[in-house]
Amino acid sequence: MEPGSRGPAESSDWEEDAGIEIQVADLGWRRMVRGVDRVARRAAQAAGARLVVLTSDAEVRRLNAQYRGRDKPTNVLTFETGDIILARGVVAREARREGKTVAHHLSHLIVHGALHLDGHDHHHPGDARRMEMAEARILSRLRVPNPWKRT
């Protein structure tokens, strides 16, 4: 994202508290996750994130094409400016496919994005395992089940 750019949240409903900003740019998030602002804020606070934007698949697809050259939506995008941007439809479909609540999957992806911003990655098996373990530790503090544990 461009320095100083506010991303997709120009006409959004947003709430700011304790240095954490949650922007709900796609109001469908409010219908899909009860208390979505609280869910996102708790995950962001636990992981050390500052800005979470909850938007549409179309907006994430546009940003993904513009900044990563990939013309498709993805679940979460992170930018060096600290933005963590999530696509409502992708997150919902993944949660349904994986048998998770959307709230739990949203929390996981916010933590995942924050860890990327903190320098974690998952391109190599050892790095992936360390990142998964960090995600599980943070999510356990939120009482969100370990997404990597097979039941």
C-alpha positions in Angstrom: 0.0 0.0 0.0 1.2 3.5 -0.7 2.7 5.5 2.2 -0.1 7.5 3.8 -2.8 5.5 1.9 -5.8 4.6 4.0 -6.7 1.6 1.7 -10.3 0.5 1.2 -11.7 2.2 4.3 -12.5 5.6 2.9 -16.2 5.2 3.3 -16.3 2.7 6.0 -17.8 2.3 9.4 -14.8 2.3 11.9 -14.0 2.2 15.5 -10.7 3.1 17.2 -9.5 2.1 20.7 -6.1 1.7 22.4 -4.2 2.4 19.2 -6.0 -0.3 17.3 -8.2 0.6 14.4 -10.9 -1.7 13.1 -12.5 -0.6 9.8 -15.6 -2.4 8.6 -15.6 -1.5 4.9 -18.0 -4.3 4.0 -21.0 -4.2 6.3 -21.8 -7.8 5.5 -19.1 -8.6 8.2 -21.6 -7.3 10.8 -24.3 -9.7 9.6 -21.9 -12.6 9.4 -20.0 -12.3 12.8 -21.8 -11.1 15.9 -19.6 -8.4 17.6 -17.1 -8.4 14.7 -15.4 -5.3 16.0 -14.8 -6.9 19.4 -13.6 -10.2 17.8 -11.2 -8.3 15.4 -10.0 -6.0 18.2 -9.2 -8.8 20.6 -7.2 -10.7 18.0 -5.4 -7.6 16.9 -4.5 -6.7 20.4 -3.3 -10.2 21.3 -1.1 -10.2 18.2 0.1 -6.6 18.3 -1.7 -5.4 15.1 -2.7 -1.8 14.7 -5.1 -1.7 11.7 -7.6 -4.3 10.5 -9.8 -3.7 7.5 -12.7 -6.0 7.0 -13.8 -5.7 3.4 -15.1 -7.5 0.3 -13.6 -10.1 -1.9 -13.8 -7.6 -4.8 -11.7 -5.1 -2.9 -9.1 -7.6 -1.8 -8.9 -8.9 -5.4 -8.3 -5.3 -6.6 -5.6 -4.8 -4.0 -4.0 -8.2 -4.6 -3.8 -7.5 -8.4 -2.5 -3.9 -7.8 0.2 -4.7 -5.2 1.0 -8.4 -5.8 0.1 -9.0 -9.5 -2.4 -11.7 -8.6 -5.8 -11.0 -10.0 -7.8 -13.0 -7.5 -9.1 -12.6 -4.0 -7.2 -14.1 -1.0 -8.1 -14.4 2.6 -5.8 -11.9 4.1 -3.4 -9.2 2.8 -0.8 -7.4 4.8 1.2 -4.3 4.0 4.3 -2.9 5.4 2.3 0.1 6.6 0.7 -2.3 9.1 -2.6 -2.8 7.4 -4.2 -6.3 7.7 -7.0 -6.6 5.1 -9.4 -9.5 5.1 -11.9 -10.6 2.4 -15.4 -11.5 3.8 -16.4 -14.2 1.2 -13.0 -16.0 1.2 -12.9 -16.0 5.0 -16.4 -17.4 5.2 -15.9 -20.1 2.6 -12.7 -21.2 4.2 -14.3 -21.4 7.6 -17.2 -23.4 6.3 -14.9 -25.8 4.4 -12.7 -26.3 7.5 -15.6 -26.6 9.9 -14.7 -23.5 12.0 -16.8 -20.6 13.1 -16.1 -17.5 11.0 -15.2 -15.6 14.2 -12.5 -18.2 15.0 -11.2 -18.2 11.5 -11.2 -14.4 11.4 -9.2 -14.3 14.7 -6.7 -16.8 13.2 -6.2 -14.8 10.1 -5.7 -11.5 12.0 -3.0 -13.2 14.1 -1.5 -14.8 11.0 -1.3 -11.4 9.3 0.2 -9.7 12.4 2.9 -12.4 12.5 3.7 -11.7 8.9 4.1 -8.1 9.8 6.4 -9.1 12.6 8.7 -11.0 10.2 7.3 -14.5 10.4 6.8 -16.5 7.2 5.8 -20.0 6.1 7.7 -20.7 2.9 10.0 -23.3 4.4 8.8 -26.2 6.7 10.8 -25.1 9.8 9.6 -21.5 9.4 6.0 -22.7 8.9 6.1 -24.8 12.0 7.4 -21.9 14.1 4.7 -19.6 12.7 2.0 -22.2 13.4 3.2 -22.6 17.0 3.2 -18.8 17.5 -0.3 -18.6 16.1 -1.5 -21.4 18.4 0.0 -19.7 21.4 -1.7 -16.4 20.7 -5.0 -18.0 19.8 -5.0 -20.0 23.0 -5.0 -16.8 25.0 -8.1 -15.8 23.1 -9.7 -19.2 23.7 -9.7 -19.9 20.0 -9.0 -23.6 19.1 -5.7 -24.4 17.6 -6.3 -24.3 13.8 -3.4 -26.8 13.2 -4.6 -29.5 15.6 -6.3 -32.3 13.9 -9.4 -33.6 15.7 
